[in-house]
Amino acid sequence: MANIKSSAKRAQLIEKTTAKNRAAKSLMKTNIKKFDAAVSGGDSDSAEAAYKTAVKTVDRAATKKLIHKNKAARRKSAMSKKLNAADNK
């Protein structure tokens, strides 16, 4: 534990921020998994809805700098390729 009051406050703030970031990343991963499940399920309507929410959460994570913007672009590109491949079947 920190001896200085300001560093103790900073440590508490870091804990809160870490919890928020972890929750946001977890939500992003969950939405991507839901999209993958919808695509493999074969239902194009649910896959498209899951795609929209997954892209939204990936963009939000990139905006908050939880992931790098290039990683976000790569994830979105991969998801759109999967969606298009599923629609063409």
Secondary structure as GFF3:
##gff-version 3
##sequence-region A 1 89
A	DSSP	alpha_helix	5	41	.	.	.	ID=ss1
A	DSSP	alpha_helix	44	63	.	.	.	ID=ss2
A	DSSP	alpha_helix	69	88	.	.	.	ID=ss3
###
